[in-house]
C-alpha cells in the first residue's frame, strides 16, 4: 500500500545495529591485517640482529688491585704478558687489576728513570690514582740489597701507607731463581723485609718458601716459564687468603 508521504524509512532495531557494527569492525580488521602482511619484512636466514648488549658497569663493591713489580709482574717468560702471574692472580680473585710491571727494574734499578723504565717508587703515584683496595709490590732479583735498597723500600711503603691508609699492602720478595746468585737474592730479600717492617707492611717470602721448582724457570734460570707464572700466582693467592686479603669472587 503506498504511503501518502512517500516510502517510510527503515526502522533499525538494536539487534540490527549491533550486527552491522560487528561487520564493520571485522572488515576493518581484515584490511589492517592484509596491509601488515604485505609490508612486513620477509624473514632472512642470514639476518643478524642489530641488538647490542649493554656493557655491565663495574660493581660498586668490585675489588681494585694494583701490582707494582719487575719482569715477573710484566709477564716476562710467560706465553704472553696477559698470562703472567699478576694477571692470572687478578683473574683468579675476580679483581679489577692494574699491573705496573717493568722488566729490568726494582727498588733501586734503574738509578735514573727513563721513559721506558722507572724504579718502583716512581710508580706510586699511578698506584694511588687507581684508588686500590689492595696493592702488591713484588721483587726484585735485580736489586743488590743493602742499605740503599732498604731505604728505597721504606720510602715506597711509607708513601703507600700514608696515601692509602685503608688499603691492604703486601710486599712480595724476590724468588730464588736458580740463574741468579743466591747471596744476591738473600740480600735483596732482607732489604725489602727491613723496609716493610719499618713501614708496618706485610712481607711474603717466596725465596725461603721455594715457591718455584727449577723446572718452572726459563732456560737461563732467571724468569718463570708459563708453568712458573701459574704456580707463582697460585702460591701468592694462597698467601693472600691466609692474610685475609679481599677477593672479588
Number of C-alpha atoms within 10 A of each C-alpha: 3 7 7 7 6 7 8 9 6 6 7 8 8 8 8 11 10 11 10 11 10 11 11 11 10 12 11 11 11 10 10 11 11 11 10 10 10 9 8 8 8 8 7 7 6 6 7 7 6 6 6 6 6 6 6 6 6 9 7 6 7 14 20 21 25 27 25 26 28 28 24 30 25 25 27 24 22 22 13 11 17 15 18 27 27 30 24 21 22 23 15 14 17 17 21 18 22 19 20 19 27 21 17 19 23 31 33 22 19 16 11 9 12 9 5 7 18 22 23 26 20 13 15 18 12 13 23 16 8 13 15 21 19 22 23 19 26 27 26 28 29 21 24 21 22 15 14 14 24 24 17 20 28 25 17 21 25 18 16 22 16 10 14 18 9 11 18 20 24 21 24 22 25 27 28 27 23 18 14 16 11 15 12 19 24 20 20 25 32 20 25 34 22 19 25 24 15 16 18 14 20 15 20 20 20 19 18 13 11 12 19 22 14 17 13 21 22 20 13 11 16 20 24 30 22 21 20 24 29 21 19 24 22 17 17 19 19 13 14 15 13 9 12 10 16 17 18 14 10
